[in-house]
Amino acid sequence: MYPPEIDHKILELTKSNDYSMVIITGKELRHKRFAYRLIEEFGERVVAWYELDETLSSNHSENKNVSNIDNILTKARKIPKWVYRQTATSFFAKIFSLFNDIYYRFFVIRGVYKRMRVAEERLFAVEVSKIRNSTDITPIKIAPSSVHSSEFIETVRQISPYFILTLSGPLYKDELLNCAKGVALNQHAGHSPDYKGSNTIHWALYHRDLYRVSSTVHITASGADSGAILRRSQVAMFPEDDIETVFIRSVALGTELMIESIKEIIENQTVIIFPQPKYVGRTYLNRELNFKIMKAIYRDFRNGWLRDALDKRRIY
């Protein structure tokens, strides 16, 4: 669960008898599961949980990690002119290409939210319900842009937590991260440093890069997923998994890696870190995950690529 290709260091942290935690998450079930698992493991050490809800913001663009699938679905309502201008060797090839695009836009990609919710419910619903019923901690809903406000930063500074723990949200500024007496940690559904930024599980699948379908826990920095790594591990996948299930499994894995990292820090007041080398990997922007990329990923899964790729790995 350590990145073997990166040299490690020992980070000495401030010793304390107060390992209090502030959690900042998105609002989906996978984000709730992250918070509730931390509450289950660390109990009263979790002193505040802020849940980012973009419907409370007048400027949705400030939530940098909202999936670009939103934009893809909007475009899916209208077949663009370029579809009709595609070069092809025959009239029938053009017709086939047109109907293929229509199929993926309207019947495959537009069902992504439903499949995501189904995957979350199947993997997390029972567990989340059980933990929720055993705690009095509830999330405080705020707009994503609020994390940059002086009022929010002052609130966190007054709490003075040892940990600031994040899953989802915008890029966090140093002014907020420095409110942690110990360390701020982020859970990233991706294989840092190779895949940083947005939608990185999707990008690993697009490149058919099974080795890098991973989850990473790193020190939160103002750059996208750029902080030193504490844990990184590959996601367990099964031949029958769909894209959404693979992604949800990556989030579940990352949460357990986060818990393990926190326990190491509390026990030792030190932690092994792996500073990410500069100029390695790529930071993916939200807007880069377009219809063409999504179509290619879904086509691979429809054609049984994951099953065949896993079979090859078993042979070796």
C-alpha positions as CSV (number, residue, x, y, z in Angstrom):
1,M,0.0,0.0,0.0
2,Y,3.0,2.2,-0.3
3,P,4.1,3.6,-3.7
4,P,7.3,1.5,-4.3
5,E,8.6,3.8,-7.1
6,I,8.9,6.9,-4.9
7,D,11.5,7.6,-2.2
8,H,10.1,7.9,1.3
9,K,10.7,10.2,4.2
10,I,9.6,10.3,7.9
11,L,7.3,13.2,8.8
12,E,7.5,14.2,12.4
13,L,4.2,15.7,13.5
14,T,3.2,17.8,16.5
15,K,2.6,15.7,19.6
16,S,-0.8,16.1,21.1
17,N,-3.3,14.6,23.5
18,D,-6.1,16.1,21.4
19,Y,-6.5,14.4,18.0
20,S,-9.7,16.1,17.0
21,M,-11.0,16.0,13.5
22,V,-12.9,18.3,11.1
23,I,-14.4,16.5,8.1
24,I,-15.3,18.2,4.8
25,T,-17.1,16.1,2.2
26,G,-19.5,16.1,-0.8
27,K,-23.1,15.2,-0.3
28,E,-23.4,11.8,-2.1
29,L,-23.8,8.5,-0.3
30,R,-20.1,7.6,-0.9
31,H,-19.1,10.9,0.8
32,K,-21.5,10.2,3.7
33,R,-19.9,6.7,4.1
34,F,-16.5,8.3,4.3
35,A,-17.6,10.6,7.2
36,Y,-19.6,7.8,9.0
37,R,-16.7,5.4,8.8
38,L,-14.4,8.0,10.4
39,I,-17.1,8.6,13.1
40,E,-17.4,4.9,13.7
41,E,-13.6,4.5,14.1
42,F,-12.8,7.7,16.0
43,G,-16.0,8.7,17.8
44,E,-15.9,11.9,19.7
45,R,-12.7,12.9,18.1
46,V,-14.8,14.0,15.1
47,V,-15.9,17.4,16.2
48,A,-17.4,18.8,13.0
49,W,-18.6,17.5,9.6
50,Y,-19.2,20.0,6.8
51,E,-21.1,18.7,3.8
52,L,-20.7,20.7,0.5
53,D,-23.9,21.2,-1.3
54,E,-23.6,23.0,-4.7
55,T,-27.3,23.8,-4.7
56,L,-26.6,26.3,-1.9
57,S,-24.1,28.2,-4.1
58,S,-25.0,30.9,-6.6
59,N,-21.9,30.0,-8.6
60,H,-21.7,26.3,-9.3
61,S,-18.4,26.6,-11.1
62,E,-16.6,27.0,-7.9
63,N,-17.0,23.3,-7.1
64,K,-14.1,22.1,-9.3
65,N,-14.6,18.4,-8.6
66,V,-18.2,18.1,-9.8
67,S,-18.1,15.5,-12.5
68,N,-18.0,16.7,-16.1
69,I,-20.7,14.1,-16.8
70,D,-23.1,17.0,-16.1
71,N,-21.8,18.8,-19.2
72,I,-21.9,15.6,-21.2
73,L,-25.5,15.0,-20.3
74,T,-26.5,18.5,-21.3
75,K,-24.9,18.1,-24.7
76,A,-26.6,14.7,-25.1
77,R,-30.0,16.4,-25.4
78,K,-29.0,17.6,-28.9
79,I,-27.1,15.8,-31.6
80,P,-24.4,18.2,-32.7
81,K,-23.7,19.2,-36.3
82,W,-20.4,17.4,-36.4
83,V,-22.2,14.1,-36.3
84,Y,-23.6,14.8,-39.7
85,R,-20.3,15.9,-41.1
86,Q,-18.4,12.8,-40.2
87,T,-16.3,11.4,-43.0
88,A,-17.1,7.8,-43.9
89,T,-16.6,5.5,-46.9
90,S,-20.3,5.0,-47.5
91,F,-23.8,6.3,-46.7
92,F,-24.4,3.2,-44.5
93,A,-21.3,3.8,-42.5
94,K,-22.5,7.4,-41.8
95,I,-25.9,6.1,-40.8
96,F,-24.4,3.4,-38.5
97,S,-22.1,6.0,-36.9
98,L,-25.0,8.4,-36.3
99,F,-27.2,5.8,-34.6
100,N,-24.2,4.6,-32.6
101,D,-23.7,8.1,-31.2
102,I,-27.4,8.4,-30.5
103,Y,-27.4,5.1,-28.7
104,Y,-24.4,6.1,-26.4
105,R,-25.7,9.6,-25.8
106,F,-29.3,8.8,-24.9
107,F,-29.3,5.2,-23.6
108,V,-25.8,4.6,-22.1
109,I,-24.2,7.8,-20.8
110,R,-27.5,9.4,-19.7
111,G,-28.0,6.5,-17.3
112,V,-24.8,7.1,-15.4
113,Y,-26.3,8.8,-12.4
114,K,-28.9,6.1,-12.0
115,R,-26.2,3.4,-12.2
116,M,-24.0,5.4,-9.7
117,R,-26.8,5.6,-7.2
118,V,-27.5,1.9,-7.6
119,A,-23.9,1.0,-7.0
120,E,-23.7,3.3,-4.0
121,E,-26.9,1.9,-2.5
122,R,-25.8,-1.7,-3.1
123,L,-22.4,-1.2,-1.5
124,F,-23.0,1.4,1.2
125,A,-26.7,1.8,2.1
126,V,-26.9,-0.8,4.9
127,E,-23.5,0.2,6.4
128,V,-24.3,3.9,6.4
129,S,-27.8,3.4,7.9
130,K,-26.3,1.3,10.7
131,I,-23.6,3.9,11.6
132,R,-26.0,6.8,11.3
133,N,-28.3,5.4,13.8
134,S,-25.5,5.0,16.3
135,T,-24.2,8.6,16.3
136,D,-25.6,12.1,17.0
137,I,-23.2,13.8,14.6
138,T,-24.9,15.3,11.6
139,P,-23.4,17.3,8.7
140,I,-23.5,21.0,8.5
141,K,-24.5,21.9,4.9
142,I,-22.5,24.7,3.3
143,A,-21.9,25.9,-0.3
144,P,-18.6,24.8,-1.8
145,S,-17.5,28.4,-2.2
146,S,-17.9,28.9,1.5
147,V,-14.7,27.0,2.3
148,H,-12.8,30.0,0.9
149,S,-14.6,32.5,3.1
150,S,-13.0,34.3,6.0
151,E,-15.9,33.3,8.2
152,F,-15.5,29.6,7.5
153,I,-11.7,29.7,7.9
154,E,-12.1,31.5,11.2
155,T,-14.6,28.9,12.4
156,V,-12.2,26.1,11.7
157,R,-9.3,28.0,13.3
158,Q,-11.4,28.4,16.5
159,I,-12.1,24.7,16.5
160,S,-8.3,24.1,16.1
161,P,-8.5,20.5,15.0
162,Y,-5.5,18.2,14.7
163,F,-6.8,16.8,11.4
164,I,-8.7,18.3,8.5
165,L,-10.0,15.4,6.4
166,T,-11.5,15.9,3.0
167,L,-13.2,14.0,0.3
168,S,-14.5,16.0,-2.7
169,G,-14.8,19.7,-3.0
170,P,-12.8,22.5,-4.6
171,L,-9.1,23.1,-4.2
172,Y,-8.5,24.1,-0.6
173,K,-6.4,27.1,0.1
174,D,-3.4,27.1,2.4
175,E,-5.1,29.5,4.8
176,L,-7.7,26.8,5.6
177,L,-5.3,23.8,5.6
178,N,-3.0,25.6,8.0
179,C,-5.8,25.6,10.6
180,A,-4.9,21.9,11.3
181,K,-2.6,21.6,14.3
182,G,-1.3,18.3,12.9
183,V,-2.0,17.6,9.2
184,A,-4.7,17.9,6.5
185,L,-5.3,14.8,4.5
186,N,-7.3,14.2,1.3
187,Q,-8.7,11.0,-0.2
188,H,-8.2,10.9,-4.0
189,A,-9.9,8.3,-6.2
190,G,-6.9,7.9,-8.5
191,H,-3.3,6.8,-8.8
192,S,-1.1,9.7,-7.8
193,P,1.2,11.0,-9.1
194,D,0.3,9.5,-12.5
195,Y,-3.4,10.4,-12.5
196,K,-4.2,13.6,-10.6
197,G,-7.2,16.0,-10.9
198,S,-10.7,15.1,-11.9
199,N,-12.3,11.8,-13.1
200,T,-9.0,9.9,-12.7
201,I,-10.6,6.4,-12.4
202,H,-12.3,7.1,-15.7
203,W,-9.1,8.1,-17.3
204,A,-7.3,5.0,-16.1
205,L,-10.1,2.9,-17.5
206,Y,-9.9,4.9,-20.8
207,H,-6.2,4.1,-21.1
208,R,-7.0,0.4,-20.1
209,D,-4.5,0.9,-17.3
210,L,-5.6,-1.6,-14.7
211,Y,-2.5,-1.2,-12.6
212,R,-3.4,2.4,-12.0
213,V,-7.1,2.0,-11.1
214,S,-6.2,2.9,-7.5
215,S,-7.0,5.1,-4.5
216,T,-4.6,7.5,-2.8
217,V,-4.4,9.2,0.5
218,H,-2.1,12.3,0.5
219,I,-1.4,15.4,2.5
220,T,-3.8,18.1,1.2
221,A,-2.0,20.8,-0.7
222,S,-3.3,23.8,-2.7
223,G,-2.4,22.0,-5.9
224,A,-4.7,19.3,-7.2
225,D,-3.8,16.0,-5.5
226,S,-0.1,17.1,-5.3
227,G,0.7,16.5,-1.7
228,A,3.0,13.8,-0.3
229,I,1.4,10.3,-0.4
230,L,0.7,8.3,2.7
231,R,-1.1,5.3,1.2
232,R,-1.9,4.1,-2.3
233,S,-3.5,0.8,-3.3
234,Q,-5.1,-0.8,-6.3
235,V,-8.9,-1.4,-6.4
236,A,-10.2,-5.0,-6.2
237,M,-12.2,-5.5,-9.4
238,F,-14.4,-8.4,-10.6
239,P,-15.4,-9.4,-14.2
240,E,-19.0,-8.4,-13.7
241,D,-18.2,-4.9,-12.4
242,D,-19.5,-1.9,-14.4
243,I,-17.7,1.5,-14.5
244,E,-19.7,2.9,-11.7
245,T,-19.0,0.0,-9.4
246,V,-15.3,0.2,-10.1
247,F,-15.4,3.9,-9.1
248,I,-17.4,3.3,-6.0
249,R,-15.0,0.5,-4.9
250,S,-12.1,3.0,-5.3
251,V,-13.9,5.4,-2.9
252,A,-14.5,2.6,-0.3
253,L,-10.9,1.5,-0.5
254,G,-9.6,5.1,-0.1
255,T,-11.7,5.5,3.1
256,E,-10.1,2.5,4.7
257,L,-6.6,3.8,3.6
258,M,-7.5,7.1,5.3
259,I,-8.4,5.4,8.5
260,E,-5.2,3.4,8.5
261,S,-3.2,6.5,7.9
262,I,-4.9,8.4,10.8
263,K,-4.3,5.5,13.2
264,E,-0.6,5.4,12.3
265,I,-0.3,9.1,13.0
266,I,-2.1,8.9,16.4
267,E,-0.1,5.9,17.5
268,N,3.4,7.2,16.4
269,Q,3.2,11.0,16.0
270,T,5.2,10.2,12.8
271,V,4.1,9.0,9.4
272,I,5.9,7.7,6.4
273,I,5.4,10.0,3.4
274,F,6.2,9.7,-0.3
275,P,6.7,13.2,-1.7
276,Q,5.4,13.3,-5.3
277,P,8.1,13.9,-7.9
278,K,7.6,17.0,-10.0
279,Y,6.8,16.6,-13.7
280,V,5.5,13.0,-13.3
281,G,2.1,12.1,-14.4
282,R,-0.7,14.4,-15.4
283,T,-3.4,16.5,-13.8
284,Y,-6.7,16.0,-15.6
285,L,-9.1,18.9,-15.9
286,N,-12.8,18.4,-15.4
287,R,-13.7,19.6,-18.9
288,E,-11.5,17.0,-20.6
289,L,-13.8,14.1,-19.8
290,N,-16.0,14.6,-22.9
291,F,-18.5,12.5,-24.8
292,K,-15.9,10.9,-27.0
293,I,-13.9,9.6,-24.0
294,M,-17.0,8.4,-22.1
295,K,-18.2,6.6,-25.2
296,A,-14.9,4.8,-25.5
297,I,-14.9,3.6,-21.9
298,Y,-18.5,2.4,-22.0
299,R,-17.8,0.6,-25.3
300,D,-14.9,-1.2,-23.7
301,F,-17.0,-2.4,-20.9
302,R,-19.9,-3.4,-23.2
303,N,-17.4,-5.5,-25.2
304,G,-16.1,-7.3,-22.1
305,W,-12.7,-5.6,-21.9
306,L,-12.6,-5.8,-18.1
307,R,-13.4,-9.5,-18.0
308,D,-10.7,-10.2,-20.6
309,A,-8.1,-8.0,-18.9
310,L,-8.7,-9.7,-15.5
311,D,-8.4,-13.1,-17.1
312,K,-5.0,-12.2,-18.6
313,R,-3.8,-11.1,-15.2
314,R,-4.9,-14.4,-13.6
315,I,-3.0,-16.3,-16.2
316,Y,0.3,-14.6,-15.1
